[in-house]
Amino acid sequence: MKIEDRSQRLVPHQLTSYLIDELMNLRTKPAGANNLIAVEPINKRMTKDKFSSLEMGVYVISLMEQEQTSRRRNRGLERR
């Protein structure tokens, strides 16, 4: 397999690793007397939080799915 093809094929795996890293960057702690929960980043250098990283991950996955579905439709391979 060519290097370009291999790197293109590994992109989803790399993006998944980045998503997991960003999701694991938060810690919760109790705050206040009303059972509130505060969320704070563990590593201050990472600017993403759990919601934005999950949102971006879902967005990229949906784009990939749409692209794959449109390719299947164009080739006439759509499941019926």
N, CA, C and O atoms as a Maestro MAE file, in Angstrom:
{
 s_m_m2io_version
 :::
 2.0.0
}

f_m_ct {
 s_m_title
 :::
 protein
 m_atom[320] {
  # First column is atom index #
  i_m_mmod_type
  r_m_x_coord
  r_m_y_coord
  r_m_z_coord
  i_m_residue_number
  s_m_chain_name
  s_m_pdb_residue_name
  s_m_pdb_atom_name
  i_m_atomic_number
  :::
  1 25 0.849 -1.178 0.000 1 A "MET " " N  " 7
  2 3 0.000 0.000 0.000 1 A "MET " " CA " 6
  3 2 0.895 1.241 0.000 1 A "MET " " C  " 6
  4 15 1.888 1.300 0.724 1 A "MET " " O  " 8
  5 25 0.538 2.212 -0.805 2 A "LYS " " N  " 7
  6 3 1.327 3.437 -0.871 2 A "LYS " " CA " 6
  7 2 1.195 4.223 0.430 2 A "LYS " " C  " 6
  8 15 0.216 4.079 1.162 2 A "LYS " " O  " 8
  9 25 2.187 5.045 0.700 3 A "ILE " " N  " 7
  10 3 2.210 5.826 1.933 3 A "ILE " " CA " 6
  11 2 1.020 6.780 1.998 3 A "ILE " " C  " 6
  12 15 0.423 6.950 3.061 3 A "ILE " " O  " 8
  13 25 0.669 7.401 0.877 4 A "GLU " " N  " 7
  14 3 -0.456 8.341 0.863 4 A "GLU " " CA " 6
  15 2 -1.769 7.624 1.168 4 A "GLU " " C  " 6
  16 15 -2.596 8.122 1.932 4 A "GLU " " O  " 8
  17 25 -1.953 6.441 0.558 5 A "ASP " " N  " 7
  18 3 -3.166 5.660 0.802 5 A "ASP " " CA " 6
  19 2 -3.240 5.194 2.254 5 A "ASP " " C  " 6
  20 15 -4.301 5.208 2.879 5 A "ASP " " O  " 8
  21 25 -2.096 4.785 2.764 6 A "ARG " " N  " 7
  22 3 -2.058 4.311 4.150 6 A "ARG " " CA " 6
  23 2 -2.378 5.431 5.127 6 A "ARG " " C  " 6
  24 15 -3.139 5.226 6.072 6 A "ARG " " O  " 8
  25 25 -1.810 6.615 4.913 7 A "SER " " N  " 7
  26 3 -2.078 7.733 5.810 7 A "SER " " CA " 6
  27 2 -3.544 8.159 5.724 7 A "SER " " C  " 6
  28 15 -4.151 8.515 6.734 7 A "SER " " O  " 8
  29 25 -4.106 8.122 4.521 8 A "GLN " " N  " 7
  30 3 -5.530 8.465 4.361 8 A "GLN " " CA " 6
  31 2 -6.415 7.451 5.079 8 A "GLN " " C  " 6
  32 15 -7.430 7.814 5.673 8 A "GLN " " O  " 8
  33 25 -6.031 6.200 5.021 9 A "ARG " " N  " 7
  34 3 -6.815 5.149 5.675 9 A "ARG " " CA " 6
  35 2 -6.730 5.236 7.190 9 A "ARG " " C  " 6
  36 15 -7.670 4.835 7.877 9 A "ARG " " O  " 8
  37 25 -5.637 5.744 7.727 10 A "LEU " " N  " 7
  38 3 -5.448 5.839 9.172 10 A "LEU " " CA " 6
  39 2 -6.047 7.107 9.787 10 A "LEU " " C  " 6
  40 15 -6.081 7.231 11.011 10 A "LEU " " O  " 8
  41 25 -6.514 8.036 8.978 11 A "VAL " " N  " 7
  42 3 -7.056 9.294 9.493 11 A "VAL " " CA " 6
  43 2 -8.185 9.078 10.503 11 A "VAL " " C  " 6
  44 15 -8.147 9.710 11.558 11 A "VAL " " O  " 8
  45 25 -9.184 8.230 10.254 12 A "PRO " " N  " 7
  46 3 -10.242 8.048 11.256 12 A "PRO " " CA " 6
  47 2 -9.714 7.545 12.598 12 A "PRO " " C  " 6
  48 15 -10.224 7.930 13.650 12 A "PRO " " O  " 8
  49 25 -8.701 6.693 12.564 13 A "HIS " " N  " 7
  50 3 -8.131 6.175 13.809 13 A "HIS " " CA " 6
  51 2 -7.403 7.283 14.577 13 A "HIS " " C  " 6
  52 15 -7.489 7.357 15.802 13 A "HIS " " O  " 8
  53 25 -6.695 8.130 13.855 14 A "GLN " " N  " 7
  54 3 -6.005 9.242 14.504 14 A "GLN " " CA " 6
  55 2 -7.002 10.229 15.097 14 A "GLN " " C  " 6
  56 15 -6.812 10.713 16.213 14 A "GLN " " O  " 8
  57 25 -8.065 10.529 14.353 15 A "LEU " " N  " 7
  58 3 -9.067 11.456 14.854 15 A "LEU " " CA " 6
  59 2 -9.777 10.895 16.080 15 A "LEU " " C  " 6
  60 15 -10.121 11.642 16.996 15 A "LEU " " O  " 8
  61 25 -9.998 9.587 16.098 16 A "THR " " N  " 7
  62 3 -10.608 8.961 17.266 16 A "THR " " CA " 6
  63 2 -9.694 9.077 18.474 16 A "THR " " C  " 6
  64 15 -10.164 9.325 19.584 16 A "THR " " O  " 8
  65 25 -8.411 8.905 18.274 17 A "SER " " N  " 7
  66 3 -7.455 9.058 19.377 17 A "SER " " CA " 6
  67 2 -7.455 10.485 19.911 17 A "SER " " C  " 6
  68 15 -7.421 10.692 21.124 17 A "SER " " O  " 8
  69 25 -7.492 11.467 19.017 18 A "TYR " " N  " 7
  70 3 -7.539 12.860 19.450 18 A "TYR " " CA " 6
  71 2 -8.824 13.150 20.215 18 A "TYR " " C  " 6
  72 15 -8.802 13.862 21.219 18 A "TYR " " O  " 8
  73 25 -9.932 12.606 19.750 19 A "LEU " " N  " 7
  74 3 -11.213 12.805 20.418 19 A "LEU " " CA " 6
  75 2 -11.181 12.228 21.831 19 A "LEU " " C  " 6
  76 15 -11.657 12.864 22.772 19 A "LEU " " O  " 8
  77 25 -10.629 11.038 21.982 20 A "ILE " " N  " 7
  78 3 -10.540 10.419 23.307 20 A "ILE " " CA " 6
  79 2 -9.643 11.238 24.224 20 A "ILE " " C  " 6
  80 15 -9.970 11.425 25.396 20 A "ILE " " O  " 8
  81 25 -8.518 11.728 23.711 21 A "ASP " " N  " 7
  82 3 -7.629 12.568 24.515 21 A "ASP " " CA " 6
  83 2 -8.354 13.812 25.025 21 A "ASP " " C  " 6
  84 15 -8.213 14.182 26.190 21 A "ASP " " O  " 8
  85 25 -9.123 14.450 24.159 22 A "GLU " " N  " 7
  86 3 -9.827 15.659 24.556 22 A "GLU " " CA " 6
  87 2 -10.964 15.356 25.531 22 A "GLU " " C  " 6
  88 15 -11.229 16.140 26.442 22 A "GLU " " O  " 8
  89 25 -11.631 14.224 25.339 23 A "LEU " " N  " 7
  90 3 -12.699 13.850 26.256 23 A "LEU " " CA " 6
  91 2 -12.161 13.532 27.644 23 A "LEU " " C  " 6
  92 15 -12.835 13.796 28.641 23 A "LEU " " O  " 8
  93 25 -10.981 12.981 27.723 24 A "MET " " N  " 7
  94 3 -10.409 12.588 29.004 24 A "MET " " CA " 6
  95 2 -9.718 13.743 29.724 24 A "MET " " C  " 6
  96 15 -9.146 13.542 30.795 24 A "MET " " O  " 8
  97 25 -9.758 14.927 29.167 25 A "ASN " " N  " 7
  98 3 -9.052 16.062 29.753 25 A "ASN " " CA " 6
  99 2 -9.855 16.754 30.858 25 A "ASN " " C  " 6
  100 15 -9.354 17.710 31.450 25 A "ASN " " O  " 8
  101 25 -11.049 16.321 31.154 26 A "LEU " " N  " 7
  102 3 -11.864 17.002 32.151 26 A "LEU " " CA " 6
  103 2 -12.019 16.164 33.414 26 A "LEU " " C  " 6
  104 15 -11.994 14.934 33.384 26 A "LEU " " O  " 8
  105 25 -12.178 16.878 34.522 27 A "ARG " " N  " 7
  106 3 -12.463 16.219 35.782 27 A "ARG " " CA " 6
  107 2 -13.635 16.958 36.426 27 A "ARG " " C  " 6
  108 15 -13.772 18.173 36.278 27 A "ARG " " O  " 8
  109 25 -14.461 16.227 37.127 28 A "THR " " N  " 7
  110 3 -15.612 16.829 37.804 28 A "THR " " CA " 6
  111 2 -15.343 16.885 39.298 28 A "THR " " C  " 6
  112 15 -14.630 16.051 39.856 28 A "THR " " O  " 8
  113 25 -15.931 17.888 39.927 29 A "LYS " " N  " 7
  114 3 -15.822 18.006 41.374 29 A "LYS " " CA " 6
  115 2 -17.108 18.644 41.890 29 A "LYS " " C  " 6
  116 15 -17.733 19.444 41.193 29 A "LYS " " O  " 8
  117 25 -17.497 18.294 43.094 30 A "PRO " " N  " 7
  118 3 -18.710 18.899 43.657 30 A "PRO " " CA " 6
  119 2 -18.471 20.382 43.949 30 A "PRO " " C  " 6
  120 15 -17.392 20.785 44.385 30 A "PRO " " O  " 8
  121 25 -19.508 21.176 43.696 31 A "ALA " " N  " 7
  122 3 -19.390 22.621 43.919 31 A "ALA " " CA " 6
  123 2 -20.695 23.138 44.513 31 A "ALA " " C  " 6
  124 15 -21.765 22.942 43.938 31 A "ALA " " O  " 8
  125 25 -20.605 23.777 45.633 32 A "GLY " " N  " 7
  126 3 -21.797 24.365 46.237 32 A "GLY " " CA " 6
  127 2 -22.583 23.371 47.072 32 A "GLY " " C  " 6
  128 15 -22.257 22.187 47.145 32 A "GLY " " O  " 8
  129 25 -23.631 23.892 47.700 33 A "ALA " " N  " 7
  130 3 -24.438 23.084 48.606 33 A "ALA " " CA " 6
  131 2 -25.625 22.430 47.906 33 A "ALA " " C  " 6
  132 15 -26.291 21.586 48.504 33 A "ALA " " O  " 8
  133 25 -25.905 22.793 46.671 34 A "ASN " " N  " 7
  134 3 -27.076 22.281 45.955 34 A "ASN " " CA " 6
  135 2 -26.749 21.103 45.057 34 A "ASN " " C  " 6
  136 15 -27.412 20.904 44.039 34 A "ASN " " O  " 8
  137 25 -25.742 20.320 45.412 35 A "ASN " " N  " 7
  138 3 -25.302 19.172 44.612 35 A "ASN " " CA " 6
  139 2 -24.959 19.555 43.178 35 A "ASN " " C  " 6
  140 15 -25.263 18.814 42.244 35 A "ASN " " O  " 8
  141 25 -24.337 20.693 43.005 36 A "LEU " " N  " 7
  142 3 -23.872 21.117 41.690 36 A "LEU " " CA " 6
  143 2 -22.535 20.455 41.392 36 A "LEU " " C  " 6
  144 15 -21.783 20.094 42.297 36 A "LEU " " O  " 8
  145 25 -22.263 20.305 40.117 37 A "ILE " " N  " 7
  146 3 -21.003 19.705 39.690 37 A "ILE " " CA " 6
  147 2 -20.253 20.721 38.844 37 A "ILE " " C  " 6
  148 15 -20.805 21.283 37.897 37 A "ILE " " O  " 8
  149 25 -19.004 20.951 39.188 38 A "ALA " " N  " 7
  150 3 -18.143 21.839 38.401 38 A "ALA " " CA " 6
  151 2 -17.219 20.981 37.546 38 A "ALA " " C  " 6
  152 15 -16.728 19.943 37.990 38 A "ALA " " O  " 8
  153 25 -16.990 21.424 36.328 39 A "VAL " " N  " 7
  154 3 -16.107 20.724 35.405 39 A "VAL " " CA " 6
  155 2 -14.899 21.608 35.155 39 A "VAL " " C  " 6
  156 15 -15.027 22.779 34.800 39 A "VAL " " O  " 8
  157 25 -13.724 21.027 35.348 40 A "GLU " " N  " 7
  158 3 -12.498 21.800 35.124 40 A "GLU " " CA " 6
  159 2 -11.518 20.977 34.303 40 A "GLU " " C  " 6
  160 15 -11.447 19.757 34.452 40 A "GLU " " O  " 8
  161 25 -10.769 21.637 33.444 41 A "PRO " " N  " 7
  162 3 -9.786 20.905 32.630 41 A "PRO " " CA " 6
  163 2 -8.603 20.450 33.482 41 A "PRO " " C  " 6
  164 15 -8.176 21.162 34.391 41 A "PRO " " O  " 8
  165 25 -8.090 19.292 33.190 42 A "ILE " " N  " 7
  166 3 -6.919 18.775 33.895 42 A "ILE " " CA " 6
  167 2 -5.666 19.463 33.373 42 A "ILE " " C  " 6
  168 15 -4.839 19.938 34.152 42 A "ILE " " O  " 8
  169 25 -5.534 19.515 32.073 43 A "ASN " " N  " 7
  170 3 -4.389 20.142 31.426 43 A "ASN " " CA " 6
  171 2 -4.848 21.495 30.879 43 A "ASN " " C  " 6
  172 15 -5.698 21.537 29.990 43 A "ASN " " O  " 8
  173 25 -4.322 22.561 31.377 44 A "LYS " " N  " 7
  174 3 -4.753 23.909 30.975 44 A "LYS " " CA " 6
  175 2 -4.344 24.265 29.553 44 A "LYS " " C  " 6
  176 15 -4.926 25.173 28.959 44 A "LYS " " O  " 8
  177 25 -3.351 23.567 28.992 45 A "ARG " " N  " 7
  178 3 -2.901 23.886 27.634 45 A "ARG " " CA " 6
  179 2 -3.895 23.417 26.579 45 A "ARG " " C  " 6
  180 15 -3.946 23.986 25.489 45 A "ARG " " O  " 8
  181 25 -4.684 22.392 26.884 46 A "MET " " N  " 7
  182 3 -5.702 21.922 25.943 46 A "MET " " CA " 6
  183 2 -6.930 22.802 26.116 46 A "MET " " C  " 6
  184 15 -7.479 22.896 27.214 46 A "MET " " O  " 8
  185 25 -7.360 23.440 25.048 47 A "THR " " N  " 7
  186 3 -8.455 24.390 25.157 47 A "THR " " CA " 6
  187 2 -9.821 23.770 24.892 47 A "THR " " C  " 6
  188 15 -10.836 24.427 25.124 47 A "THR " " O  " 8
  189 25 -9.883 22.538 24.419 48 A "LYS " " N  " 7
  190 3 -11.162 21.904 24.121 48 A "LYS " " CA " 6
  191 2 -11.770 21.327 25.392 48 A "LYS " " C  " 6
  192 15 -11.058 20.921 26.310 48 A "LYS " " O  " 8
  193 25 -13.079 21.300 25.428 49 A "ASP " " N  " 7
  194 3 -13.762 20.632 26.525 49 A "ASP " " CA " 6
  195 2 -14.531 19.440 25.981 49 A "ASP " " C  " 6
  196 15 -14.515 19.180 24.778 49 A "ASP " " O  " 8
  197 25 -15.200 18.720 26.861 50 A "LYS " " N  " 7
  198 3 -15.865 17.484 26.479 50 A "LYS " " CA " 6
  199 2 -16.952 17.720 25.440 50 A "LYS " " C  " 6
  200 15 -17.042 16.971 24.466 50 A "LYS " " O  " 8
  201 25 -17.760 18.721 25.622 51 A "PHE " " N  " 7
  202 3 -18.862 18.963 24.694 51 A "PHE " " CA " 6
  203 2 -18.370 19.343 23.308 51 A "PHE " " C  " 6
  204 15 -18.836 18.794 22.310 51 A "PHE " " O  " 8
  205 25 -17.435 20.277 23.241 52 A "SER " " N  " 7
  206 3 -16.982 20.731 21.925 52 A "SER " " CA " 6
  207 2 -16.218 19.630 21.187 52 A "SER " " C  " 6
  208 15 -16.326 19.523 19.965 52 A "SER " " O  " 8
  209 25 -15.453 18.815 21.906 53 A "SER " " N  " 7
  210 3 -14.733 17.747 21.226 53 A "SER " " CA " 6
  211 2 -15.689 16.653 20.763 53 A "SER " " C  " 6
  212 15 -15.512 16.101 19.677 53 A "SER " " O  " 8
  213 25 -16.697 16.334 21.567 54 A "LEU " " N  " 7
  214 3 -17.683 15.342 21.144 54 A "LEU " " CA " 6
  215 2 -18.505 15.865 19.976 54 A "LEU " " C  " 6
  216 15 -18.801 15.129 19.035 54 A "LEU " " O  " 8
  217 25 -18.871 17.138 20.042 55 A "GLU " " N  " 7
  218 3 -19.632 17.752 18.959 55 A "GLU " " CA " 6
  219 2 -18.833 17.727 17.651 55 A "GLU " " C  " 6
  220 15 -19.381 17.399 16.599 55 A "GLU " " O  " 8
  221 25 -17.569 18.063 17.712 56 A "MET " " N  " 7
  222 3 -16.735 18.049 16.519 56 A "MET " " CA " 6
  223 2 -16.571 16.626 15.988 56 A "MET " " C  " 6
  224 15 -16.583 16.407 14.777 56 A "MET " " O  " 8
  225 25 -16.418 15.665 16.890 57 A "GLY " " N  " 7
  226 3 -16.295 14.276 16.469 57 A "GLY " " CA " 6
  227 2 -17.541 13.780 15.753 57 A "GLY " " C  " 6
  228 15 -17.442 13.113 14.723 57 A "GLY " " O  " 8
  229 25 -18.703 14.098 16.288 58 A "VAL " " N  " 7
  230 3 -19.959 13.684 15.654 58 A "VAL " " CA " 6
  231 2 -20.122 14.368 14.302 58 A "VAL " " C  " 6
  232 15 -20.595 13.752 13.347 58 A "VAL " " O  " 8
  233 25 -19.734 15.633 14.217 59 A "TYR " " N  " 7
  234 3 -19.833 16.364 12.955 59 A "TYR " " CA " 6
  235 2 -18.955 15.723 11.877 59 A "TYR " " C  " 6
  236 15 -19.400 15.524 10.747 59 A "TYR " " O  " 8
  237 25 -17.715 15.404 12.229 60 A "VAL " " N  " 7
  238 3 -16.806 14.805 11.251 60 A "VAL " " CA " 6
  239 2 -17.303 13.423 10.837 60 A "VAL " " C  " 6
  240 15 -17.227 13.064 9.662 60 A "VAL " " O  " 8
  241 25 -17.808 12.650 11.790 61 A "ILE " " N  " 7
  242 3 -18.344 11.326 11.467 61 A "ILE " " CA " 6
  243 2 -19.533 11.445 10.531 61 A "ILE " " C  " 6
  244 15 -19.657 10.668 9.584 61 A "ILE " " O  " 8
  245 25 -20.413 12.412 10.784 62 A "SER " " N  " 7
  246 3 -21.574 12.572 9.909 62 A "SER " " CA " 6
  247 2 -21.153 12.997 8.503 62 A "SER " " C  " 6
  248 15 -21.757 12.557 7.525 62 A "SER " " O  " 8
  249 25 -20.134 13.839 8.385 63 A "LEU " " N  " 7
  250 3 -19.624 14.211 7.055 63 A "LEU " " CA " 6
  251 2 -19.074 12.998 6.313 63 A "LEU " " C  " 6
  252 15 -19.317 12.834 5.117 63 A "LEU " " O  " 8
  253 25 -18.335 12.151 7.021 64 A "MET " " N  " 7
  254 3 -17.787 10.950 6.396 64 A "MET " " CA " 6
  255 2 -18.895 10.001 5.954 64 A "MET " " C  " 6
  256 15 -18.813 9.405 4.881 64 A "MET " " O  " 8
  257 25 -19.927 9.861 6.777 65 A "GLU " " N  " 7
  258 3 -21.046 8.992 6.418 65 A "GLU " " CA " 6
  259 2 -21.800 9.535 5.210 65 A "GLU " " C  " 6
  260 15 -22.191 8.770 4.328 65 A "GLU " " O  " 8
  261 25 -22.007 10.848 5.163 66 A "GLN " " N  " 7
  262 3 -22.688 11.443 4.020 66 A "GLN " " CA " 6
  263 2 -21.890 11.243 2.738 66 A "GLN " " C  " 6
  264 15 -22.461 10.955 1.686 66 A "GLN " " O  " 8
  265 25 -20.580 11.393 2.826 67 A "GLU " " N  " 7
  266 3 -19.725 11.208 1.655 67 A "GLU " " CA " 6
  267 2 -19.784 9.765 1.167 67 A "GLU " " C  " 6
  268 15 -19.882 9.517 -0.035 67 A "GLU " " O  " 8
  269 25 -19.726 8.820 2.092 68 A "GLN " " N  " 7
  270 3 -19.780 7.411 1.718 68 A "GLN " " CA " 6
  271 2 -21.148 7.056 1.122 68 A "GLN " " C  " 6
  272 15 -21.222 6.302 0.152 68 A "GLN " " O  " 8
  273 25 -22.222 7.593 1.694 69 A "THR " " N  " 7
  274 3 -23.562 7.329 1.175 69 A "THR " " CA " 6
  275 2 -23.730 7.901 -0.217 69 A "THR " " C  " 6
  276 15 -24.316 7.254 -1.085 69 A "THR " " O  " 8
  277 25 -23.224 9.108 -0.444 70 A "SER " " N  " 7
  278 3 -23.349 9.706 -1.777 70 A "SER " " CA " 6
  279 2 -22.536 8.923 -2.807 70 A "SER " " C  " 6
  280 15 -22.955 8.807 -3.959 70 A "SER " " O  " 8
  281 25 -21.394 8.392 -2.417 71 A "ARG " " N  " 7
  282 3 -20.601 7.563 -3.335 71 A "ARG " " CA " 6
  283 2 -21.374 6.306 -3.716 71 A "ARG " " C  " 6
  284 15 -21.401 5.905 -4.879 71 A "ARG " " O  " 8
  285 25 -22.005 5.689 -2.708 72 A "ARG " " N  " 7
  286 3 -22.771 4.463 -2.977 72 A "ARG " " CA " 6
  287 2 -23.952 4.767 -3.899 72 A "ARG " " C  " 6
  288 15 -24.262 3.976 -4.790 72 A "ARG " " O  " 8
  289 25 -24.610 5.907 -3.689 73 A "ARG " " N  " 7
  290 3 -25.745 6.278 -4.528 73 A "ARG " " CA " 6
  291 2 -25.293 6.515 -5.966 73 A "ARG " " C  " 6
  292 15 -25.956 6.091 -6.913 73 A "ARG " " O  " 8
  293 25 -24.157 7.197 -6.119 74 A "ASN " " N  " 7
  294 3 -23.650 7.494 -7.457 74 A "ASN " " CA " 6
  295 2 -23.241 6.242 -8.221 74 A "ASN " " C  " 6
  296 15 -23.303 6.213 -9.451 74 A "ASN " " O  " 8
  297 25 -22.828 5.218 -7.502 75 A "ARG " " N  " 7
  298 3 -22.415 3.971 -8.144 75 A "ARG " " CA " 6
  299 2 -23.593 3.013 -8.309 75 A "ARG " " C  " 6
  300 15 -23.461 1.984 -8.971 75 A "ARG " " O  " 8
  301 25 -24.747 3.339 -7.712 76 A "GLY " " N  " 7
  302 3 -25.900 2.454 -7.794 76 A "GLY " " CA " 6
  303 2 -25.818 1.274 -6.841 76 A "GLY " " C  " 6
  304 15 -26.420 0.228 -7.083 76 A "GLY " " O  " 8
  305 25 -25.060 1.449 -5.739 77 A "LEU " " N  " 7
  306 3 -24.884 0.366 -4.788 77 A "LEU " " CA " 6
  307 2 -25.729 0.536 -3.530 77 A "LEU " " C  " 6
  308 15 -25.532 -0.183 -2.549 77 A "LEU " " O  " 8
  309 25 -26.643 1.456 -3.550 78 A "GLU " " N  " 7
  310 3 -27.445 1.738 -2.367 78 A "GLU " " CA " 6
  311 2 -28.310 0.517 -2.022 78 A "GLU " " C  " 6
  312 15 -28.888 -0.125 -2.899 78 A "GLU " " O  " 8
  313 25 -28.378 0.222 -0.725 79 A "ARG " " N  " 7
  314 3 -29.205 -0.898 -0.265 79 A "ARG " " CA " 6
  315 2 -30.668 -0.519 -0.375 79 A "ARG " " C  " 6
  316 15 -31.059 0.618 -0.111 79 A "ARG " " O  " 8
  317 25 -31.454 -1.480 -0.765 80 A "ARG " " N  " 7
  318 3 -32.896 -1.215 -0.907 80 A "ARG " " CA " 6
  319 2 -33.678 -2.046 0.049 80 A "ARG " " C  " 6
  320 15 -34.906 -1.963 0.078 80 A "ARG " " O  " 8
  :::
 }
 m_bond[319] {
  # First column is bond index #
  i_m_from
  i_m_to
  i_m_order
  :::
  1 1 2 1
  2 2 3 1
  3 3 4 2
  4 3 5 1
  5 5 6 1
  6 6 7 1
  7 7 8 2
  8 7 9 1
  9 9 10 1
  10 10 11 1
  11 11 12 2
  12 11 13 1
  13 13 14 1
  14 14 15 1
  15 15 16 2
  16 15 17 1
  17 17 18 1
  18 18 19 1
  19 19 20 2
  20 19 21 1
  21 21 22 1
  22 22 23 1
  23 23 24 2
  24 23 25 1
  25 25 26 1
  26 26 27 1
  27 27 28 2
  28 27 29 1
  29 29 30 1
  30 30 31 1
  31 31 32 2
  32 31 33 1
  33 33 34 1
  34 34 35 1
  35 35 36 2
  36 35 37 1
  37 37 38 1
  38 38 39 1
  39 39 40 2
  40 39 41 1
  41 41 42 1
  42 42 43 1
  43 43 44 2
  44 43 45 1
  45 45 46 1
  46 46 47 1
  47 47 48 2
  48 47 49 1
  49 49 50 1
  50 50 51 1
  51 51 52 2
  52 51 53 1
  53 53 54 1
  54 54 55 1
  55 55 56 2
  56 55 57 1
  57 57 58 1
  58 58 59 1
  59 59 60 2
  60 59 61 1
  61 61 62 1
  62 62 63 1
  63 63 64 2
  64 63 65 1
  65 65 66 1
  66 66 67 1
  67 67 68 2
  68 67 69 1
  69 69 70 1
  70 70 71 1
  71 71 72 2
  72 71 73 1
  73 73 74 1
  74 74 75 1
  75 75 76 2
  76 75 77 1
  77 77 78 1
  78 78 79 1
  79 79 80 2
  80 79 81 1
  81 81 82 1
  82 82 83 1
  83 83 84 2
  84 83 85 1
  85 85 86 1
  86 86 87 1
  87 87 88 2
  88 87 89 1
  89 89 90 1
  90 90 91 1
  91 91 92 2
  92 91 93 1
  93 93 94 1
  94 94 95 1
  95 95 96 2
  96 95 97 1
  97 97 98 1
  98 98 99 1
  99 99 100 2
  100 99 101 1
  101 101 102 1
  102 102 103 1
  103 103 104 2
  104 103 105 1
  105 105 106 1
  106 106 107 1
  107 107 108 2
  108 107 109 1
  109 109 110 1
  110 110 111 1
  111 111 112 2
  112 111 113 1
  113 113 114 1
  114 114 115 1
  115 115 116 2
  116 115 117 1
  117 117 118 1
  118 118 119 1
  119 119 120 2
  120 119 121 1
  121 121 122 1
  122 122 123 1
  123 123 124 2
  124 123 125 1
  125 125 126 1
  126 126 127 1
  127 127 128 2
  128 127 129 1
  129 129 130 1
  130 130 131 1
  131 131 132 2
  132 131 133 1
  133 133 134 1
  134 134 135 1
  135 135 136 2
  136 135 137 1
  137 137 138 1
  138 138 139 1
  139 139 140 2
  140 139 141 1
  141 141 142 1
  142 142 143 1
  143 143 144 2
  144 143 145 1
  145 145 146 1
  146 146 147 1
  147 147 148 2
  148 147 149 1
  149 149 150 1
  150 150 151 1
  151 151 152 2
  152 151 153 1
  153 153 154 1
  154 154 155 1
  155 155 156 2
  156 155 157 1
  157 157 158 1
  158 158 159 1
  159 159 160 2
  160 159 161 1
  161 161 162 1
  162 162 163 1
  163 163 164 2
  164 163 165 1
  165 165 166 1
  166 166 167 1
  167 167 168 2
  168 167 169 1
  169 169 170 1
  170 170 171 1
  171 171 172 2
  172 171 173 1
  173 173 174 1
  174 174 175 1
  175 175 176 2
  176 175 177 1
  177 177 178 1
  178 178 179 1
  179 179 180 2
  180 179 181 1
  181 181 182 1
  182 182 183 1
  183 183 184 2
  184 183 185 1
  185 185 186 1
  186 186 187 1
  187 187 188 2
  188 187 189 1
  189 189 190 1
  190 190 191 1
  191 191 192 2
  192 191 193 1
  193 193 194 1
  194 194 195 1
  195 195 196 2
  196 195 197 1
  197 197 198 1
  198 198 199 1
  199 199 200 2
  200 199 201 1
  201 201 202 1
  202 202 203 1
  203 203 204 2
  204 203 205 1
  205 205 206 1
  206 206 207 1
  207 207 208 2
  208 207 209 1
  209 209 210 1
  210 210 211 1
  211 211 212 2
  212 211 213 1
  213 213 214 1
  214 214 215 1
  215 215 216 2
  216 215 217 1
  217 217 218 1
  218 218 219 1
  219 219 220 2
  220 219 221 1
  221 221 222 1
  222 222 223 1
  223 223 224 2
  224 223 225 1
  225 225 226 1
  226 226 227 1
  227 227 228 2
  228 227 229 1
  229 229 230 1
  230 230 231 1
  231 231 232 2
  232 231 233 1
  233 233 234 1
  234 234 235 1
  235 235 236 2
  236 235 237 1
  237 237 238 1
  238 238 239 1
  239 239 240 2
  240 239 241 1
  241 241 242 1
  242 242 243 1
  243 243 244 2
  244 243 245 1
  245 245 246 1
  246 246 247 1
  247 247 248 2
  248 247 249 1
  249 249 250 1
  250 250 251 1
  251 251 252 2
  252 251 253 1
  253 253 254 1
  254 254 255 1
  255 255 256 2
  256 255 257 1
  257 257 258 1
  258 258 259 1
  259 259 260 2
  260 259 261 1
  261 261 262 1
  262 262 263 1
  263 263 264 2
  264 263 265 1
  265 265 266 1
  266 266 267 1
  267 267 268 2
  268 267 269 1
  269 269 270 1
  270 270 271 1
  271 271 272 2
  272 271 273 1
  273 273 274 1
  274 274 275 1
  275 275 276 2
  276 275 277 1
  277 277 278 1
  278 278 279 1
  279 279 280 2
  280 279 281 1
  281 281 282 1
  282 282 283 1
  283 283 284 2
  284 283 285 1
  285 285 286 1
  286 286 287 1
  287 287 288 2
  288 287 289 1
  289 289 290 1
  290 290 291 1
  291 291 292 2
  292 291 293 1
  293 293 294 1
  294 294 295 1
  295 295 296 2
  296 295 297 1
  297 297 298 1
  298 298 299 1
  299 299 300 2
  300 299 301 1
  301 301 302 1
  302 302 303 1
  303 303 304 2
  304 303 305 1
  305 305 306 1
  306 306 307 1
  307 307 308 2
  308 307 309 1
  309 309 310 1
  310 310 311 1
  311 311 312 2
  312 311 313 1
  313 313 314 1
  314 314 315 1
  315 315 316 2
  316 315 317 1
  317 317 318 1
  318 318 319 1
  319 319 320 2
  :::
 }
}
